[in-house]
Amino acid sequence: MRLTIDTNIYAALKSGSMHIRELLEKADEILVPVTVLGELYAGFQIGRLTEKNMNELDEFLSKPGISVIEFDKDKSFRYGSLIKELRKQGTPIPSNDVWIAASVMDTGSILVSRDKHFKNVPGLLVRDL
């Protein structure tokens, strides 16, 4: 099972959620979109524990089976298509979340998120918690 995690799932994992930990331990692969990294880095730099949080994230990303999803032309095209479709449906979502959805769909993985609006993205496989 390939899982892609949203920012709120990484935060829940770091907060000690056993449910999240158990779910991620069952995964064959855990993917982290570059957009999620940007959101995490922003939060770390605003917070008081910047260095500690950066080190913990680096340690997490260095584990076997964890990869970062980078942007490319195909994801960018999918992003544009999703923006159009979500507007047409009347269900727009935040831009960063459209990038996350485009990244997930490009990998064929399942997104794990606590954000309910991802269910509005046509064709996106979501495991909400």
C-alpha positions in Angstrom: 0.0 0.0 0.0 1.4 3.4 -1.1 0.3 6.3 1.1 0.9 10.0 0.7 0.7 12.0 3.8 -0.8 15.5 4.2 0.8 18.1 6.6 -1.8 17.4 9.3 -0.9 13.7 9.3 2.8 14.4 9.8 1.8 16.8 12.7 -0.5 14.1 14.2 2.3 11.5 14.0 4.7 13.9 15.7 2.1 14.6 18.4 2.1 10.9 19.2 -1.1 9.6 17.5 -0.8 5.8 17.7 -3.6 5.4 15.1 -1.5 7.3 12.6 1.7 5.5 13.5 0.0 2.1 13.1 -1.5 3.1 9.7 1.9 4.3 8.4 3.7 1.2 9.7 1.4 -0.9 7.5 2.4 1.1 4.3 4.8 -0.3 1.8 5.8 3.2 0.9 5.1 6.7 2.3 5.2 9.6 0.0 5.5 13.3 1.0 4.6 15.9 -1.5 7.1 18.8 -1.8 4.1 21.1 -1.0 3.7 19.4 2.4 7.4 20.0 3.0 6.9 23.7 2.3 4.0 23.9 4.7 6.1 22.1 7.4 9.2 24.3 6.8 7.0 27.4 7.1 5.5 26.2 10.3 8.9 25.3 11.7 10.4 28.7 10.9 7.5 30.5 12.5 7.7 28.4 15.6 10.1 28.3 18.5 11.6 24.8 17.9 12.9 25.3 14.3 16.1 23.3 14.5 14.6 20.4 16.5 11.7 20.2 14.1 13.9 20.4 11.0 16.2 17.6 12.4 13.2 15.4 13.2 11.8 15.9 9.7 15.2 15.1 8.1 15.3 11.9 10.2 11.8 10.9 9.1 12.6 11.5 5.4 15.8 9.5 5.6 13.9 6.3 6.7 13.6 3.5 4.1 10.4 3.5 2.2 9.8 7.3 2.5 10.1 9.5 -0.6 9.5 13.1 -1.6 7.2 13.8 -4.5 8.7 16.6 -6.6 6.8 18.8 -9.1 7.1 18.1 -12.8 5.2 19.1 -16.0 2.6 16.3 -15.7 1.7 17.3 -12.1 1.5 20.9 -13.2 -0.9 20.0 -16.0 -3.0 17.9 -13.6 -3.0 20.9 -11.2 -4.5 23.1 -13.9 -7.1 20.5 -14.8 -8.1 20.1 -11.1 -8.5 23.8 -10.6 -10.8 23.9 -13.6 -12.8 20.9 -12.5 -13.2 22.0 -8.9 -14.4 25.5 -10.0 -16.8 23.9 -12.4 -18.2 21.8 -9.6 -18.4 24.8 -7.3 -16.0 23.1 -4.8 -12.7 25.0 -4.9 -10.1 24.0 -2.3 -6.9 25.8 -1.2 -4.2 26.0 -3.9 -1.6 24.0 -1.8 -4.2 21.2 -1.5 -4.7 21.1 -5.2 -0.9 20.7 -5.6 -1.0 17.9 -3.1 -4.0 16.2 -4.9 -2.2 16.5 -8.2 0.9 14.9 -6.7 -1.1 12.0 -5.2 -3.0 11.3 -8.4 0.2 11.2 -10.4 1.6 8.5 -8.1 -1.5 6.4 -7.9 -1.2 6.4 -4.1 -3.8 7.0 -1.4 -3.8 10.4 0.3 -4.1 10.3 4.1 -5.5 13.6 5.4 -7.8 15.1 8.0 -9.0 17.7 5.5 -12.5 16.7 4.4 -12.5 18.9 1.2 -10.2 16.4 -0.5 -13.3 14.3 -1.1 -14.4 16.9 -3.6 -11.4 16.1 -5.9 -12.6 13.8 -8.7 -10.6 10.6 -9.0 -8.5 11.2 -5.8 -8.1 8.2 -3.5 -8.4 9.5 0.1 -8.2 7.9 3.4 -9.5 10.5 5.8 -9.2 10.2 9.6 
